[in-house]
Amino acid sequence: MMRSFIAAVLVGVALTALVDARPAEASTALSTRAAERNCSDFADQRAAQRHFVRRGGPRRDPDGLDSDGNGVACESRPCPCSKKRSPKPKRPQVIAVRVVEVHDGGTIRVRAFGARRRFYTVRLAGIEAPTTLETSPQEQCGGRRSSAALARLVFGALADADGDGHFDAGGGPTRPAVATTEPAFGPFDARDRLVAHVRLDAGPDLATAQLRRGWARALRGEPRARRRGSHRRAERAARRARRGLWRSCSRRR
């Protein structure tokens, strides 16, 4: 009798343990879901940025805190703000695009396909081109000619879309192109422009083509940048031949 009683007690304890284990598992699942955070959960942007980096940002964003993909979480939250951006992505991003407008010899606007944004303003990685009135309050020497040279590469026919006196749009369809981000410069610059190499389908890399024609200069100071060597060689060739800016603007710089 005593043995039967003890056995029954032990079975009851085991069943109680099993029943109690199920709510524990459910509570663990609930706590995992509760770990997902929204921007409103953070008192300031700096706290949101720290959480974003801990969760794998910017390459991973399981909480959806970086809505525009620029590596900065919850920019709408009040300061104190994080002055340090998330680590730059190590792998370049490849985006199918079509060029819809030329702002200057090194800046374009593209229609993107399969990306977070529908349109991007793109700064061609690794080069510096003279500004136009569209990109700076004061146009630099060669700005309009540099812009027109880039427009000829991407448009079937040239047009002055905004009536400011320089060609910035096309009268015909553009060829498809591919934009590849440059990790050495980060996906976006301080003006929220995508920094990328843009190559036309079955055509040239736009930055290299501008350098070869002398309508841009190669950037210095970033040894990790891809295509840095080819950019420098293209610039030297244009400079020796005194093409583009090296002919018309070299005395003004």
Backbone as JSON, one array per atom type, in Angstrom:
{
  "sequence": "MMRSFIAAVLVGVALTALVDARPAEASTALSTRAAERNCSDFADQRAAQRHFVRRGGPRRDPDGLDSDGNGVACESRPCPCSKKRSPKPKRPQVIAVRVVEVHDGGTIRVRAFGARRRFYTVRLAGIEAPTTLETSPQEQCGGRRSSAALARLVFGALADADGDGHFDAGGGPTRPAVATTEPAFGPFDARDRLVAHVRLDAGPDLATAQLRRGWARALRGEPRARRRGSHRRAERAARRARRGLWRSCSRRR",
  "N": [[0.81, -1.2, 0.0], [1.85, 1.23, 0.89], [3.95, 1.5, -0.96], [2.5, 1.76, -3.34], [1.18, 4.16, -2.88], [3.32, 5.99, -2.73], [4.31, 5.75, -5.33], [2.17, 6.79, -6.78], [2.18, 9.42, -5.9], [4.64, 10.31, -6.96], [4.15, 10.11, -9.7], [2.17, 12.06, -9.97], [3.62, 14.38, -9.32], [5.42, 14.45, -11.47], [3.65, 14.85, -13.62], [2.66, 17.37, -12.96], [4.96, 18.9, -13.29], [5.32, 18.68, -16.04], [3.03, 20.02, -16.98], [3.51, 22.58, -15.96], [5.71, 23.24, -17.44], [4.86, 23.89, -19.99], [3.57, 26.53, -19.98], [5.9, 27.92, -19.42], [7.42, 27.61, -21.73], [5.75, 28.96, -23.5], [5.82, 31.51, -22.4], [8.47, 32.13, -22.92], [8.47, 32.33, -25.71], [6.76, 34.52, -25.98], [8.33, 36.48, -24.74], [10.42, 36.61, -26.56], [9.15, 37.67, -28.81], [8.47, 40.07, -27.69], [10.91, 41.26, -27.57], [11.35, 42.57, -29.93], [11.7, 45.8, -31.18], [10.37, 49.13, -31.49], [10.8, 52.44, -32.92], [9.59, 54.25, -31.21], [9.98, 53.12, -28.77], [12.35, 53.98, -27.7], [14.14, 56.38, -25.82], [15.76, 58.31, -26.97], [17.66, 59.09, -29.98], [20.26, 58.09, -29.87], [20.18, 55.88, -28.12], [18.55, 54.2, -29.64], [20.24, 53.78, -31.83], [22.36, 52.34, -30.7], [21.07, 49.95, -29.98], [20.3, 49.12, -32.53], [22.8, 48.58, -33.78], [23.71, 46.51, -32.13], [21.94, 44.54, -32.86], [22.81, 43.81, -35.32], [22.96, 45.79, -37.28], [24.43, 47.78, -39.96], [23.76, 45.82, -41.8], [21.85, 43.97, -41.09], [18.5, 44.38, -40.08], [16.39, 43.62, -38.11], [14.35, 44.78, -36.58], [13.38, 46.83, -38.08], [14.27, 49.52, -37.85], [15.77, 51.26, -39.37], [14.59, 52.88, -41.72], [15.2, 54.1, -44.19], [17.54, 52.95, -44.98], [20.12, 54.06, -44.6], [21.94, 53.51, -42.64], [21.55, 54.72, -40.21], [19.64, 54.66, -37.36], [16.25, 55.33, -36.47], [15.96, 58.22, -36.97], [14.16, 60.19, -36.46], [13.86, 60.39, -33.75], [14.42, 62.26, -30.71], [17.46, 64.09, -29.77], [19.88, 63.29, -27.11], [22.04, 62.34, -29.83], [23.52, 59.73, -31.81], [26.79, 60.13, -32.77], [28.39, 58.51, -34.15], [28.29, 56.55, -36.92], [26.84, 53.43, -38.01], [28.82, 50.45, -38.67], [30.36, 50.35, -41.91], [28.87, 48.65, -44.65], [30.4, 45.62, -45.76], [30.13, 44.32, -48.13], [29.43, 45.21, -51.48], [26.38, 46.7, -52.72], [24.22, 45.82, -55.33], [22.31, 47.36, -57.78], [19.74, 47.49, -60.12], [19.23, 50.0, -62.52], [17.92, 52.95, -64.23], [19.05, 55.85, -65.82], [17.69, 59.01, -65.25], [18.12, 61.71, -65.13], [20.67, 64.21, -65.31], [22.64, 65.86, -63.05], [25.14, 67.09, -62.6], [28.54, 66.74, -63.82], [29.27, 64.55, -62.29], [27.13, 63.63, -60.88], [24.0, 62.06, -60.8], [20.51, 61.29, -61.36], [18.55, 58.47, -60.73], [16.22, 55.91, -61.72], [15.31, 53.29, -59.77], [15.21, 49.69, -59.53], [13.77, 47.1, -57.75], [14.81, 47.93, -55.31], [15.15, 49.65, -52.09], [14.31, 52.27, -52.33], [12.49, 54.14, -54.78], [13.6, 56.09, -56.42], [16.91, 57.4, -56.69], [19.39, 59.82, -55.91], [22.51, 59.81, -57.26], [25.91, 59.85, -56.53], [28.72, 59.59, -58.46], [31.09, 57.23, -57.71], [34.4, 57.81, -56.57], [35.22, 59.98, -58.15], [35.54, 63.51, -58.87], [33.65, 66.09, -60.06], [33.15, 69.24, -61.78], [30.82, 71.55, -60.35], [27.38, 72.43, -61.12], [24.83, 74.99, -61.42], [22.71, 73.65, -60.4], [23.69, 71.96, -58.48], [25.21, 73.47, -56.81], [25.54, 76.73, -55.28], [27.26, 78.33, -56.73], [28.45, 78.0, -59.91], [31.07, 75.96, -61.14], [34.1, 76.2, -63.12], [33.76, 74.75, -66.28], [31.52, 73.28, -65.6], [28.97, 73.06, -66.97], [29.75, 71.91, -69.41], [30.93, 69.54, -68.59], [28.69, 68.31, -67.45], [27.08, 68.05, -69.76], [28.68, 66.3, -71.21], [28.47, 63.94, -69.72], [25.72, 63.53, -69.97], [25.52, 62.93, -72.69], [26.54, 60.38, -72.73], [24.56, 58.78, -71.64], [22.01, 59.37, -72.66], [19.81, 59.16, -75.48], [19.23, 61.44, -76.97], [19.84, 64.89, -76.41], [18.53, 67.23, -73.99], [17.3, 70.27, -72.5], [15.99, 70.22, -69.59], [15.11, 71.88, -67.46], [15.45, 74.44, -68.36], [17.76, 75.93, -67.79], [19.92, 76.33, -69.35], [21.78, 74.29, -69.73], [22.44, 70.93, -70.85], [20.56, 68.38, -69.46], [18.84, 66.26, -69.51], [17.26, 63.56, -71.34], [16.16, 63.08, -74.72], [15.42, 60.68, -75.63], [15.02, 57.1, -74.96], [16.94, 55.76, -72.23], [19.71, 53.49, -71.84], [19.62, 50.41, -69.98], [21.21, 50.22, -66.77], [23.67, 49.44, -64.22], [24.06, 50.0, -60.82], [26.58, 49.96, -58.46], [27.32, 49.92, -55.16], [29.87, 51.64, -53.24], [31.74, 50.4, -50.79], [33.91, 51.6, -49.42], [33.33, 54.28, -49.21], [30.92, 54.28, -47.94], [27.33, 53.67, -48.04], [25.79, 56.03, -48.44], [26.36, 59.57, -48.85], [27.03, 62.69, -47.05], [25.05, 64.3, -48.01], [22.95, 62.66, -48.53], [23.18, 61.24, -50.88], [23.4, 58.39, -52.93], [26.37, 56.61, -53.09], [28.06, 55.33, -55.69], [29.33, 53.08, -58.23], [28.51, 53.31, -61.58], [27.53, 51.5, -64.31], [26.79, 51.33, -67.72], [24.56, 49.14, -69.49], [26.2, 46.86, -71.44], [28.04, 48.84, -71.95], [30.13, 51.7, -71.03], [31.76, 52.26, -67.81], [30.57, 54.94, -66.04], [31.98, 56.86, -64.47], [34.69, 56.33, -65.09], [34.64, 56.84, -67.83], [34.11, 59.6, -67.84], [36.46, 60.54, -66.68], [38.38, 59.74, -68.58], [37.7, 61.37, -70.71], [38.35, 63.75, -69.68], [36.62, 65.26, -68.12], [36.32, 65.14, -65.42], [37.88, 64.67, -62.2], [40.05, 62.43, -60.45], [39.33, 61.22, -57.2], [41.23, 61.69, -54.21], [42.88, 60.18, -51.34], [41.5, 57.91, -50.37], [42.5, 54.95, -50.06], [41.37, 52.39, -50.05], [39.35, 52.25, -51.87], [37.55, 50.74, -54.51], [38.52, 50.35, -57.94], [40.24, 52.44, -57.88], [42.86, 52.55, -58.91], [42.43, 52.29, -61.73], [40.96, 54.6, -62.16], [42.83, 56.6, -61.56], [44.71, 56.16, -63.6], [43.19, 56.71, -65.89], [42.69, 59.43, -65.51], [45.33, 60.47, -65.64], [45.95, 59.95, -68.33], [44.12, 61.63, -69.68], [45.01, 64.07, -68.75], [47.6, 64.25, -69.78], [46.97, 64.4, -72.48], [45.65, 66.76, -72.51], [42.8, 67.07, -72.36], [39.34, 68.07, -72.1], [38.65, 69.38, -68.94], [41.32, 69.79, -68.37], [42.27, 71.23, -70.46], [40.59, 73.53, -70.71], [40.21, 74.56, -68.15], [42.43, 74.35, -66.51], [44.15, 76.46, -65.83], [42.66, 77.94, -64.09], [42.48, 76.76, -61.65]],
  "CA": [[0.0, 0.0, 0.0], [2.73, 2.4, 0.97], [4.67, 1.66, -2.22], [1.56, 2.26, -4.34], [0.92, 5.56, -2.57], [4.51, 6.77, -3.13], [4.37, 5.78, -6.8], [1.13, 7.72, -7.27], [2.66, 10.79, -5.63], [5.72, 10.64, -7.91], [3.53, 10.34, -11.02], [1.51, 13.36, -9.9], [4.65, 15.43, -9.38], [5.93, 14.51, -12.84], [2.63, 15.48, -14.47], [2.63, 18.8, -12.63], [6.14, 19.52, -13.9], [5.08, 18.81, -17.48], [2.05, 21.09, -17.19], [4.15, 23.86, -15.67], [6.73, 23.53, -18.46], [4.25, 24.47, -21.19], [3.5, 27.99, -19.88], [7.25, 28.5, -19.47], [7.8, 27.71, -23.14], [4.94, 30.02, -24.11], [6.31, 32.81, -21.94], [9.73, 32.4, -23.63], [8.11, 32.82, -27.05], [6.23, 35.87, -25.84], [9.42, 37.4, -24.45], [11.18, 36.8, -27.79], [8.41, 38.63, -29.64], [8.5, 41.37, -27.03], [12.23, 41.86, -27.75], [11.32, 43.42, -31.1], [11.53, 47.18, -30.71], [10.01, 50.2, -32.41], [11.5, 53.69, -32.6], [8.94, 54.9, -30.07], [10.42, 52.48, -27.52], [13.63, 54.54, -27.27], [14.03, 57.76, -25.33], [16.49, 59.2, -27.87], [18.22, 58.42, -31.15], [21.49, 57.39, -29.52], [19.8, 54.57, -27.58], [18.08, 53.39, -30.77], [21.39, 53.4, -32.65], [23.09, 51.28, -30.01], [20.29, 48.72, -30.13], [20.37, 48.78, -33.96], [24.12, 47.97, -34.04], [23.76, 45.22, -31.42], [21.09, 43.59, -33.58], [23.42, 43.47, -36.61], [22.9, 46.88, -38.26], [23.33, 48.06, -40.9], [23.5, 44.73, -42.74], [20.6, 43.36, -40.66], [17.63, 45.31, -39.37], [15.19, 42.82, -37.81], [13.3, 45.59, -35.97], [12.92, 47.86, -39.02], [14.54, 50.85, -37.29], [16.45, 52.09, -40.38], [13.62, 52.81, -42.8], [15.75, 54.54, -45.48], [18.74, 52.18, -45.31], [21.35, 54.85, -44.6], [22.81, 53.11, -41.54], [21.23, 55.48, -39.0], [18.34, 54.21, -36.88], [15.3, 56.22, -35.78], [16.43, 59.6, -37.08], [13.12, 61.1, -35.98], [13.88, 60.48, -32.29], [15.18, 63.44, -30.25], [18.82, 63.89, -29.29], [21.2, 63.08, -27.69], [22.11, 61.49, -31.01], [24.77, 59.03, -32.01], [27.66, 60.77, -33.75], [29.11, 57.46, -34.85], [27.4, 55.74, -37.74], [27.06, 52.0, -37.96], [29.91, 50.02, -39.54], [30.01, 50.35, -43.32], [28.72, 47.3, -45.19], [31.61, 45.14, -46.41], [29.79, 43.87, -49.48], [28.69, 46.23, -52.25], [25.01, 46.4, -53.13], [24.05, 45.96, -56.78], [20.94, 47.81, -58.04], [19.41, 47.77, -61.52], [18.73, 51.37, -62.61], [17.94, 53.73, -65.48], [19.34, 57.25, -65.54], [16.59, 59.88, -65.7], [18.53, 63.11, -65.13], [22.07, 64.51, -64.98], [22.74, 67.1, -62.28], [26.43, 67.64, -63.02], [29.38, 65.71, -64.43], [29.49, 63.41, -61.41], [25.91, 63.37, -60.09], [22.86, 61.72, -61.64], [19.32, 60.77, -60.7], [18.21, 57.21, -61.37], [15.05, 55.12, -61.34], [15.84, 52.01, -59.29], [14.31, 48.55, -59.61], [14.05, 46.1, -56.73], [15.56, 48.53, -54.21], [14.32, 50.22, -51.03], [13.73, 53.5, -52.84], [12.17, 54.13, -56.2], [14.56, 56.97, -57.07], [18.11, 57.77, -55.94], [20.41, 60.7, -56.46], [23.75, 59.02, -57.18], [27.21, 60.47, -56.76], [29.6, 58.59, -59.04], [32.15, 56.96, -56.73], [35.8, 57.92, -56.94], [35.57, 61.12, -58.99], [35.04, 64.84, -58.53], [33.35, 66.86, -61.27], [32.74, 70.62, -61.47], [29.39, 71.69, -60.04], [26.53, 73.32, -61.89], [23.93, 75.74, -60.54], [21.77, 72.71, -59.79], [24.32, 71.27, -57.35], [25.96, 74.42, -55.98], [25.14, 78.12, -55.54], [28.18, 78.94, -57.7], [28.9, 77.01, -60.89], [32.52, 75.92, -61.33], [34.56, 76.18, -64.51], [33.54, 73.49, -66.98], [30.39, 72.56, -65.05], [27.97, 72.72, -67.97], [30.31, 71.02, -70.42], [31.08, 68.24, -67.93], [27.34, 67.77, -67.36], [26.65, 67.66, -71.1], [29.45, 65.11, -71.6], [27.86, 62.79, -69.06], [24.39, 63.32, -70.55], [25.69, 62.28, -74.0], [26.82, 58.96, -72.52], [23.41, 58.0, -71.16], [20.76, 59.68, -73.34], [19.83, 59.07, -76.93], [19.21, 62.81, -77.47], [19.98, 65.79, -75.27], [17.5, 68.24, -73.8], [17.43, 71.13, -71.32], [14.7, 69.97, -68.93], [14.68, 72.96, -66.57], [15.65, 75.73, -69.0], [18.85, 76.71, -67.2], [20.99, 76.54, -70.31], [22.67, 73.16, -69.94], [21.75, 69.68, -71.12], [20.48, 67.57, -68.25], [17.87, 65.19, -69.68], [17.33, 62.94, -72.64], [14.99, 63.06, -75.56], [15.15, 59.29, -76.0], [15.18, 56.17, -73.83], [18.31, 55.44, -71.81], [19.99, 52.07, -71.71], [19.68, 49.93, -68.59], [22.51, 50.35, -66.12], [23.81, 48.8, -62.92], [24.75, 50.8, -59.81], [27.23, 49.13, -57.45], [27.77, 50.82, -54.1], [31.3, 51.62, -52.9], [31.83, 50.3, -49.32], [34.93, 52.48, -48.85], [32.73, 55.59, -48.96], [29.62, 54.13, -47.3], [26.28, 53.69, -49.06], [25.31, 57.38, -48.69], [27.22, 60.64, -48.37], [26.4, 63.6, -46.11], [23.89, 64.9, -48.67], [22.01, 61.58, -48.78], [23.34, 60.72, -52.23], [23.97, 57.05, -53.01], [27.71, 56.64, -53.67], [28.09, 54.07, -56.43], [29.84, 52.97, -59.6], [27.38, 53.07, -62.48], [27.95, 51.02, -65.63], [25.7, 51.11, -68.67], [24.47, 47.8, -70.04], [27.06, 46.73, -72.63], [28.64, 50.15, -72.16], [31.23, 52.06, -70.14], [31.6, 52.77, -66.46], [30.4, 56.38, -66.28], [33.05, 57.63, -63.84], [35.92, 56.15, -65.88], [34.45, 57.54, -69.1], [34.27, 61.03, -67.59], [37.89, 60.78, -66.45], [39.1, 59.6, -69.85], [37.39, 62.54, -71.54], [38.88, 64.94, -69.02], [35.57, 66.07, -67.53], [36.28, 64.88, -63.98], [39.18, 64.38, -61.58], [39.99, 61.29, -59.53], [39.42, 61.57, -55.78], [42.41, 61.23, -53.47], [42.71, 60.0, -49.9], [40.78, 56.71, -49.96], [43.22, 53.86, -50.72], [40.61, 51.14, -50.09], [38.29, 52.34, -52.87], [37.66, 49.93, -55.71], [38.76, 51.06, -59.2], [41.08, 53.61, -57.65], [43.97, 52.53, -59.86], [41.96, 52.58, -63.09], [40.58, 56.01, -62.2], [44.06, 57.43, -61.62], [45.31, 56.0, -64.93], [42.35, 57.44, -66.85], [42.93, 60.86, -65.3], [46.66, 60.82, -66.16], [45.89, 59.95, -69.79], [43.42, 62.85, -70.11], [45.83, 65.23, -68.42], [48.7, 64.32, -70.76], [46.41, 64.8, -73.77], [45.0, 68.04, -72.28], [41.4, 66.97, -72.76], [38.32, 68.53, -71.18], [39.01, 70.37, -67.93], [42.77, 70.04, -68.39], [42.53, 72.24, -71.48], [39.83, 74.77, -70.56], [40.12, 75.07, -66.76], [43.62, 74.06, -65.71], [44.76, 77.71, -65.32], [41.78, 78.59, -63.11], [42.48, 76.01, -60.41]],
  "C": [[0.85, 1.26, 0.0], [3.47, 2.64, -0.33], [3.75, 2.23, -3.31], [1.28, 3.74, -4.13], [2.08, 6.45, -3.02], [4.6, 6.88, -4.63], [3.36, 6.76, -7.36], [1.55, 9.16, -7.05], [3.71, 11.22, -6.63], [5.16, 10.92, -9.3], [2.84, 11.7, -11.06], [2.48, 14.51, -9.99], [5.18, 15.59, -10.79], [4.94, 15.18, -13.78], [2.54, 16.97, -14.23], [3.79, 19.54, -13.28], [5.95, 19.72, -15.39], [4.1, 19.93, -17.79], [2.66, 22.45, -16.99], [5.16, 24.24, -16.74], [6.12, 24.22, -19.66], [4.08, 25.98, -21.1], [4.87, 28.64, -19.93], [7.71, 28.66, -20.9], [7.04, 28.84, -23.83], [5.43, 31.39, -23.69], [7.62, 33.17, -22.61], [9.45, 32.94, -25.03], [7.58, 34.24, -27.0], [7.33, 36.88, -25.58], [10.28, 37.66, -25.67], [10.49, 37.8, -28.7], [8.47, 40.03, -29.03], [9.83, 42.07, -27.21], [12.29, 42.74, -28.99], [10.94, 44.83, -30.68], [11.1, 48.09, -31.85], [10.74, 51.47, -32.0], [10.89, 54.39, -31.39], [9.34, 54.29, -28.73], [11.67, 53.11, -26.94], [13.45, 56.0, -26.87], [14.71, 58.75, -26.27], [17.12, 58.38, -28.99], [19.47, 57.62, -30.8], [21.2, 55.99, -28.97], [19.31, 53.65, -28.7], [19.24, 52.91, -31.63], [22.19, 52.28, -32.0], [22.38, 49.95, -30.15], [20.38, 48.21, -31.58], [21.69, 48.07, -34.29], [24.22, 46.61, -33.36], [22.97, 44.14, -32.15], [21.59, 43.3, -35.0], [23.39, 44.56, -37.65], [24.29, 47.27, -38.73], [22.97, 46.91, -41.83], [22.21, 44.0, -42.39], [19.81, 44.38, -39.87], [16.33, 44.6, -39.01], [14.04, 43.64, -37.21], [12.75, 46.66, -36.92], [13.13, 49.27, -38.52], [15.18, 51.8, -38.29], [15.62, 52.07, -41.65], [14.2, 53.2, -44.16], [17.07, 53.87, -45.83], [20.03, 52.95, -45.32], [22.27, 54.54, -43.42], [22.55, 53.85, -40.24], [19.8, 55.13, -38.58], [17.55, 55.36, -36.26], [15.73, 57.68, -35.79], [15.39, 60.62, -36.6], [13.13, 61.26, -34.46], [14.74, 61.67, -31.85], [16.59, 63.08, -29.83], [18.82, 63.85, -27.76], [21.22, 62.04, -28.8], [23.48, 60.83, -31.1], [25.58, 59.73, -33.09], [28.41, 59.75, -34.59], [28.12, 56.61, -35.62], [27.73, 54.26, -37.59], [28.2, 51.62, -38.89], [29.45, 49.97, -41.0], [29.85, 48.91, -43.82], [29.98, 46.87, -45.94], [31.34, 44.72, -47.85], [29.04, 44.96, -50.23], [27.29, 45.75, -52.58], [24.88, 46.69, -54.63], [22.58, 46.25, -57.07], [20.78, 48.05, -59.54], [18.75, 49.15, -61.61], [18.6, 51.81, -64.07], [18.17, 55.18, -65.11], [18.21, 58.11, -66.08], [17.01, 61.34, -65.78], [20.0, 63.21, -64.77], [22.11, 65.84, -64.26], [24.04, 67.83, -62.55], [27.27, 66.49, -63.54], [29.67, 64.51, -63.56], [28.29, 63.04, -60.58], [24.73, 63.15, -61.01], [21.68, 61.32, -60.76], [18.86, 59.54, -61.46], [16.88, 56.68, -60.87], [15.58, 53.74, -60.98], [14.77, 50.93, -59.36], [14.73, 47.51, -58.57], [14.85, 46.61, -55.57], [14.6, 49.14, -53.2], [13.62, 51.5, -51.49], [13.44, 53.36, -54.33], [13.15, 54.97, -57.0], [15.73, 57.25, -56.12], [18.83, 58.9, -56.68], [21.74, 60.01, -56.21], [24.95, 59.91, -57.43], [28.15, 59.39, -57.27], [30.83, 58.44, -58.15], [33.53, 57.18, -57.34], [36.18, 59.1, -57.79], [34.99, 62.41, -58.41], [34.86, 65.62, -59.82], [32.94, 68.26, -60.89], [31.24, 70.73, -61.29], [28.69, 72.58, -61.05], [25.66, 74.09, -60.9], [22.92, 74.84, -59.86], [22.36, 72.05, -58.55], [25.11, 72.21, -56.45], [25.49, 75.84, -56.28], [26.02, 78.8, -56.58], [28.71, 77.85, -58.63], [30.4, 77.12, -61.08], [32.86, 75.86, -62.81], [34.37, 74.79, -65.12], [32.32, 72.72, -66.51], [29.38, 72.12, -66.09], [28.5, 71.75, -69.01], [30.53, 69.62, -69.85], [29.72, 67.55, -67.82], [26.84, 67.27, -68.71], [27.39, 66.41, -71.57], [28.87, 63.85, -70.98], [26.49, 62.48, -69.66], [24.49, 62.62, -71.9], [25.94, 60.79, -73.86], [25.55, 58.15, -72.26], [22.11, 58.26, -71.91], [20.91, 59.55, -74.85], [19.84, 60.43, -77.6], [19.21, 63.73, -76.27], [18.86, 66.82, -75.23], [17.82, 69.04, -72.54], [16.1, 71.1, -70.59], [14.2, 71.16, -68.13], [14.97, 74.35, -67.12], [16.77, 76.58, -68.42], [20.05, 76.85, -68.12], [21.97, 75.4, -70.44], [21.86, 71.88, -70.09], [21.75, 68.81, -69.87], [19.48, 66.42, -68.37], [17.93, 64.68, -71.1], [16.04, 63.02, -73.4], [14.63, 61.67, -76.03], [15.37, 58.39, -74.82], [16.65, 55.93, -73.5], [18.47, 53.93, -71.76], [19.93, 51.65, -70.25], [21.1, 50.06, -68.06], [22.49, 49.62, -64.78], [24.59, 49.72, -62.01], [25.28, 49.86, -58.74], [27.8, 50.04, -56.38], [29.24, 50.61, -53.79], [31.44, 51.58, -51.38], [32.85, 51.24, -48.7], [34.37, 53.85, -48.52], [31.4, 55.51, -48.2], [28.52, 54.22, -48.33], [25.79, 55.09, -49.42], [26.32, 58.4, -48.18], [26.42, 61.58, -47.47], [25.17, 64.28, -46.69], [22.86, 63.86, -49.09], [22.03, 61.12, -50.24], [23.95, 59.32, -52.16], [25.32, 57.15, -53.71], [27.94, 55.3, -54.37], [28.84, 54.22, -57.74], [28.66, 52.61, -60.49], [27.93, 52.68, -63.85], [26.74, 50.79, -66.5], [25.73, 49.68, -69.17], [25.22, 47.75, -71.37], [27.71, 48.07, -72.98], [29.68, 50.46, -71.1], [30.8, 52.31, -68.71], [31.6, 54.29, -66.56], [31.53, 57.21, -65.68], [34.34, 57.54, -64.65], [35.82, 56.88, -67.2], [34.62, 59.04, -68.93], [35.74, 61.38, -67.37], [38.67, 60.71, -67.75], [38.88, 60.8, -70.76], [37.86, 63.85, -70.9], [37.84, 65.79, -68.33], [35.35, 65.77, -66.04], [37.71, 64.63, -63.51], [39.0, 63.24, -60.59], [40.14, 61.78, -58.09], [40.69, 60.99, -55.17], [41.98, 60.87, -52.05], [41.89, 58.81, -49.46], [41.4, 55.49, -50.64], [42.43, 52.57, -50.84], [39.57, 51.12, -51.21], [38.58, 51.43, -54.06], [37.81, 50.83, -56.93], [39.62, 52.3, -59.02], [42.21, 53.69, -58.66], [43.54, 52.88, -61.27], [41.52, 54.04, -63.22], [41.8, 56.91, -62.33], [44.69, 57.35, -63.0], [44.51, 56.76, -65.99], [42.56, 58.94, -66.73], [44.29, 61.28, -65.88], [46.66, 60.89, -67.69], [45.22, 61.22, -70.31], [44.27, 64.09, -69.85], [46.98, 65.38, -69.41], [48.19, 64.82, -72.11], [45.71, 66.16, -73.7], [43.57, 68.05, -72.84], [40.51, 67.57, -71.68], [38.79, 69.63, -70.24], [40.49, 70.73, -67.98], [43.15, 71.04, -69.49], [41.87, 73.58, -71.13], [39.88, 75.36, -69.15], [41.38, 74.89, -65.93], [44.25, 75.33, -65.14], [43.94, 78.35, -64.22], [41.78, 77.87, -61.77], [43.8, 76.18, -59.69]]
}
